Amino acid sequence: MKPRPLDGRAIVVTRPERQAGGLAGLIEAAGGRALLYPAIAIEPVRTAHLDLLLRALGEYDLAIFISRNAAEQGLARATELDTGRAWPSVAALGSGTRKALEAGGLQGVMAPEGPADSEALLRLPAFGKVAGKRILIFRGTGGRELLASALRARGATVDYAECYRRTAPATDVRPLIEAWSRGEVHGVAISSGEGLRNFAGLLGDPAMEKVRATPVFVPHPRVAGEARGLGIREVIEAGSADDEVLGALVAYFGRAG
């Protein structure tokens, strides 16, 4: 049988449970083994304020989704309320979120190439001329304020549609630590800064020493900086979409031999 690029490699996938299957399937199709240890749990948020915003979609010029979770939860609630026919122009922070929106039936989604973050989105030409526009940002509860602040500074009116919350799951990592001790873990795929922090909290010390000596694949430079701040010695910026992460894994382990 022809060797596959990830033969003999076990990769920890820390995405939320419902979102881990796509990347896990790609890893296993490439010959690897996906070790599923969610570092974030996603809980839907359903409020009267969110429903009011969704029923007023036609009054907005642009809807921005900051994550795949925002896309899935925002579209799910819009479908429940039957408001999805009124979507304005739509943008996503990265290709993974754009693909989730397209899978949900939205077309013509704007998204930056490269890093999936607010800074990259704000550099798109369409975001240089937002004065007088109404913009709705779909996100989880809390989070960075940079995007909304920058858009308001450019003259836009910005509202938040908070449609989910993130929590730290009660994941039992003892089998993972034991596998690491046997030399059976070869890489870790992290999907966000919060996921990285939760994963570190789940492992604790001295188990984090094993992570510091393992290649860690992250979605963009901001998370890469956090990973290096935790002492992780080999950090690879892989993008956020499943196929981007797979490509980075294949490229890395191909070089590693």
N, C-alpha and C positions, 0 to 999 in steps of 0.2 A: 504494500500500500504506500502511495506517495506521502511523504511527511507533510504535515500541516504546520503552519507558522507558529502555533502556540502549543504544539505537542509537549507534554510534560510540565506545563506551566499552570499554576493555580493562582487565580486572581481574586482578591477580595472585592466584592461589589457592595458598596455602602448606600446605594440609592434607596429611597423609600420602597417598601415591599411591593406596591402595585406597579412601580416603574422599573423594577430590576430585571424583569423577564427579557426585555429586548436586548440589553447588553449581555446578559447571561447567555442567551441563545447564540449571539454572535461569537462570544468567547468559545463556547463549546463547539460550534461549527468550525472554528479555526483550530480545534484540537485541544484547547485548554480546558480547565475545570474552573467553574465559577463558584466561589464561596460566598453565599448570600448572608450578609450581616448588616441589616439596615441601621443607619445611624440617625435617621430622621423618621418620625411618624407624621403623617399628614391627616389633619382632622378638618372636615368641611366647616365653614362658618356660614350660617344662614341668618341674616338679620333683616329687619324691615328696611334699614337704610340701604343695604345691598340691593334688595328688591326694587326699591324706589329708583336707584340709579339704573338698574337694568331696564326698567320700564321707560326710562328717559333716554335710552341710547340714541334715538333719532335727533336729540338736541346737541350731541357731541360731534366734533369734527374728526376726532381720532381716539382710538382705544389702544392702549399699550399694555402688553402682558409681560411681566418681568421674569416669569419662570414657566416651566412646563406645568408645575402644580397650579399656577394661576390660570393657565390656559385650560387645563382639564376641569378645574372647579368652577371657573367663570362660565365656560361653555355649558357645563352640566346644569348650573342654576338657570342660565338663560333658556335652556331647553325645557326645564321644568316649568318655567313661567311663560314659555312660548313667546319670548321676546327676540329670538335670534334672527328674525328676518330684518331687523332694523340696524344691523351693525354699520358703523361708520368706517372710515379707513382704519386699518389695523397694523400695528407694529409689534415686533417681538425683540427681546434683548439678544437672542442668539438663534442659531439654526435649530437647536433641539426644541425650543419653544415654538419656532415657526412651524416645524413639522407637526407638532402636537395640534396647532391651530388648523393646519391644512387637513390633518386627519379628522378634525371636527367639522370640516366643511367650509372653512374660510379660505378665500383665495386672495392673491395679490398682497400677501403679508410682507411688509418691509422688515428687514433685519440686517444688522451689520455683518460683514464677513470678519472672521477672526475672533477676537475676544468677545465673550458674551457678557457685556457689562454696560452700565449706564453711560460711561464715558464714550464707548464706541457708538452707541445709539445716537448720542447727542452730536456726533461728528457727521452723521448722515445729512446730505444737503436739505432734505425736507424739514429737518429740525432747526434750520437756521432762520425759517420764516414762519413763526408760530404766533406772532403778535395778534391778539384778538380771537384766537381759537380756544375752543373748549376741549380739554383733554381728560380722559378717564384712564387712570392707571389701575390695572388689576394686579393685586399682590396679596401676600399673606399679612397677618397682623404685625405691625411694626416694620422694621427694615430700614434701609438707607433712605435718606431724604434728598440725596444729590440730584436725582433725576427731576423730581417735582420742583425743587428749588431753582434749578437751572432753567426749566421751562417757564416758571413764573417770572424769573428775571428777564426772559426774552419776550414777555408780554402775554403769555398764555394764562388761562384760568384752568386750574388743575384740581381734580377730585380723585379720591382714592376709593376703589371698590375692593375692600378686603374680603376675600372669599375663602380663606383657609387659615389655619394656624399650624405652626410647626411645634412638635414636642420631641423630647428625647425618649426613644422606645426602651423598653426593658429587655434588651437583647442579651442573651446568654453568650458571652464571648469565650467561655472556658474552652470549648472544643477548638476554637480558632487559635488561642494561645498555645494549646497543646500541639496543634499542627505546625505552628511557627517553630516550636521547640524541636520538632522533628525535621525541620528544614523543608517543609512542604508548602510554604507560602512564598510566592515569587513577586507579587505586585499588589498594589492597592489602588482602586479607582474611587476617587472622592468627587462628589457632585457639587459641593458648596462649602463655604467657610464654616457655616454652622454645623454641617455634617462632619467636617474635619474636627471641630472642637468636641462635638458629641462623641465621636469615635475615640478620640484621645481620652475622654472622660470614662467611656465604657471600659477601655483597656487598663487605664491607670499605669502607674510605674510599679515594677520595672518592665512590664510588658511593652510600654511605649518604646523602649530601646530597640525592640525588634522592628518596629515601624521605622525608626530612624535609620536603620540599616537596609531598608527595603525600598525599591523605586515606587514612588507615589505619583499617580496620574491625576491632574487637577484640571478644572475647566478654564481658568484664565489667570492672569498675572496676580490679581489681588489675593486669590486663594494660594497661589504659589508662594507669595510673600508670607502668608500666615503659616504655611507648612515649614518654610525655612526658619521662621521664628520659633517653631517647636523643636528645631534641631534636626529635622528630616534632611538627610544629606543629598538625596537624589530626587529632584522634583521635576516632572515632565508636564508641560502645559499641553493638554490633549484636546481641548475643546469640550463642548457640552453635549453634543449629539452622540447617540450610540455608535454610529459609524465612524465618527471622529475619534472616539476613545479607542475603538477597535484598531483603527489605523495607527494610532500612536503606540498601542501595545505591540502590534505586529512589527512596526518599525524598530522599536526598542529591542524586543527579544530577537529579532532578526540580526541586529548588530551584535547582541550579546552572545549569539551563537548557541 
